[in-house]
Amino acid sequence: MRKGQLFNPLILMLCALMTLLSGCAATSTKQVPLLTQAEATLDSFKVYPELTPFFEQSYGYAIFPSVGKGAFWVGGAYGKGIVYRKHVAVSQAELKQISVGFAFGGQAFSEILFFENARTFEDFLSGTFALNAQVSAAALTEGAAASAGTQGVTTGSSRHEFKARYVNGTAVFTQNKGGLMIEAAVAGQHFEISKL
């Protein structure tokens, strides 16, 4: 098989996947303004006591009410969100991610990124910020027991236990909205910033 014969179907699959994901995210934002969605999603994250230290001590955060993610070997994710400095909305952000590897399925989730200090926050606003392989998201689920601090959050349930903390000045948490995914990494997410 020639190289072009294999490469063309992959490009077509990736284009179809990105079209599907951008359509899913756009549907919800047409009905409810993004800022309203972000405020409602913030409220849903604030019910988790393990996040209280992050809300109280972080310099800022970015909230993405709905991130659509799907994959069939080649995957992608897309979502729009609001960036807050000291609890005040200052800009909009777009989350984009493309991945290649063993991943199948799709999911929708909410995501919040906490920025430990002004330097990390300003890096995010520069528009060149990306999550690297060292950063992982702590998934919040109902019924999980948790203890927290800005040095780390250990959350456990009958099946899982994990620790979330600031890595390179950023801590990431996700909240599942439904779906099935055999891979849920946040590494490689890129962000574009625009005015509010």
C-alpha positions in Angstrom: 0.0 0.0 0.0 1.4 3.4 -0.9 1.9 6.0 1.7 -0.7 8.4 0.2 -3.4 5.6 0.3 -3.0 5.3 4.1 -2.5 9.0 4.8 -5.6 10.3 3.0 -8.2 8.2 5.0 -6.5 9.4 8.3 -6.8 13.1 7.2 -10.5 12.5 6.3 -11.2 10.8 9.6 -9.5 13.7 11.5 -11.5 16.3 9.6 -14.8 14.5 10.2 -14.0 14.2 13.9 -13.1 17.9 14.3 -16.3 18.9 12.5 -18.3 16.7 14.8 -16.7 18.0 17.9 -17.0 21.7 17.0 -20.7 21.1 16.1 -21.3 19.5 19.6 -19.7 22.4 21.4 -21.5 25.1 19.3 -24.9 23.6 19.9 -24.9 24.4 23.6 -23.4 27.8 23.3 -26.0 29.0 20.9 -28.8 28.4 23.4 -27.1 29.8 26.6 -24.4 32.6 26.6 -21.0 31.2 27.4 -20.6 33.4 30.5 -23.8 32.0 32.0 -22.7 28.5 31.2 -19.3 29.2 32.9 -21.0 30.5 36.1 -23.3 27.5 36.3 -20.3 25.1 35.8 -18.3 27.0 38.4 -21.1 26.3 40.9 -21.0 22.6 40.0 -17.3 22.5 40.7 -17.6 24.5 44.0 -19.7 21.7 45.6 -16.5 19.6 45.9 -14.8 20.5 49.2 -11.5 19.2 47.9 -11.5 22.2 45.4 -12.0 24.9 48.1 -8.3 25.5 48.7 -7.8 25.9 45.0 -10.6 28.4 44.6 -9.4 30.4 47.7 -5.7 30.4 46.9 -5.2 30.3 43.2 -4.4 33.5 41.2 -6.9 32.6 38.6 -8.7 29.8 36.7 -10.2 28.9 33.4 -13.5 27.0 33.2 -14.7 25.1 30.2 -18.4 24.2 30.6 -18.5 21.6 27.8 -15.5 19.9 26.2 -16.3 17.4 23.5 -13.7 14.7 23.0 -13.8 11.8 20.5 -11.4 9.3 19.0 -11.0 6.5 16.6 -7.2 6.1 16.6 -6.9 9.8 15.8 -8.7 11.9 18.4 -9.5 15.5 19.2 -11.1 17.7 21.8 -12.7 21.1 21.6 -14.4 23.5 24.0 -14.9 27.2 24.8 -14.5 28.7 28.2 -14.0 31.8 30.4 -10.8 32.9 32.1 -11.1 34.4 35.6 -8.5 36.5 37.5 -9.3 36.6 41.3 -12.9 35.5 40.6 -13.5 38.2 37.9 -14.0 37.1 34.2 -11.3 38.7 32.1 -11.3 36.8 28.7 -12.5 33.9 26.6 -10.5 30.8 25.8 -10.8 28.0 23.2 -9.4 24.5 24.1 -8.1 22.4 21.3 -6.4 19.0 21.3 -5.4 16.5 18.7 -4.0 13.1 19.7 -2.9 9.9 17.9 -2.8 6.6 19.6 -4.9 3.9 21.1 -8.1 5.7 21.9 -11.7 4.9 20.9 -15.0 6.5 21.8 -16.2 9.8 22.9 -17.2 11.8 25.9 -18.3 15.2 27.1 -16.9 16.8 30.2 -16.4 20.1 32.1 -12.8 21.2 32.9 -11.3 23.7 35.2 -7.6 24.8 35.2 -6.3 26.5 38.4 -3.3 28.8 38.0 -1.1 28.9 41.1 0.5 32.3 40.5 0.5 35.4 38.3 3.3 34.1 36.1 1.4 30.9 35.2 -1.8 32.9 34.7 0.0 35.4 32.3 1.6 32.5 30.4 -1.9 31.1 29.8 -3.2 34.5 28.6 -0.2 34.8 26.2 -1.9 32.3 23.9 1.1 30.0 23.7 0.1 27.9 26.7 -0.2 24.1 26.4 -0.5 21.3 28.9 2.5 19.0 28.8 2.7 15.3 29.6 3.4 15.9 33.3 -0.1 17.4 33.8 -3.0 15.0 34.4 -6.6 15.8 35.3 -8.2 14.6 38.5 -11.7 13.4 37.7 -14.3 14.4 40.1 -17.1 11.9 40.8 -20.0 11.7 43.2 -19.5 9.5 46.2 -15.7 9.8 46.3 -14.0 10.6 49.5 -11.3 13.3 49.3 -8.8 15.3 51.3 -7.2 18.4 49.8 -4.6 21.0 49.9 -2.8 23.1 47.4 0.2 20.7 47.7 -2.1 17.9 46.5 -5.5 16.4 46.5 -5.9 12.7 47.2 -9.3 11.4 46.2 -10.4 7.8 46.6 -13.4 5.6 45.9 -13.9 1.9 46.1 -12.1 1.6 42.7 -9.6 4.5 42.3 -7.3 6.7 44.2 -5.4 9.5 42.7 -3.5 12.7 43.7 -3.9 16.1 42.0 -1.6 19.0 42.6 -0.1 22.0 40.9 2.3 20.9 38.2 4.3 23.7 36.7 1.8 26.1 38.4 -1.4 24.4 37.0 -3.9 22.0 38.5 -6.6 20.5 36.3 -9.9 18.9 37.3 -12.6 17.4 35.1 -16.2 16.5 35.7 -17.8 13.9 33.4 -21.0 14.7 31.5 -21.5 11.3 30.1 -20.0 9.0 27.4 -17.3 6.4 27.3 -13.7 7.0 26.5 -10.7 4.6 26.8 -8.3 7.4 27.1 -8.8 10.8 28.9 -5.5 12.6 29.0 -5.3 16.4 29.0 -1.7 16.5 27.8 -1.4 18.4 24.5 -4.3 20.7 25.1 -3.7 24.1 23.5 -5.5 27.3 24.3 -6.4 30.3 22.3 -7.4 33.5 24.1 -9.7 36.2 22.9 -11.5 39.2 24.4 -14.6 38.7 26.5 
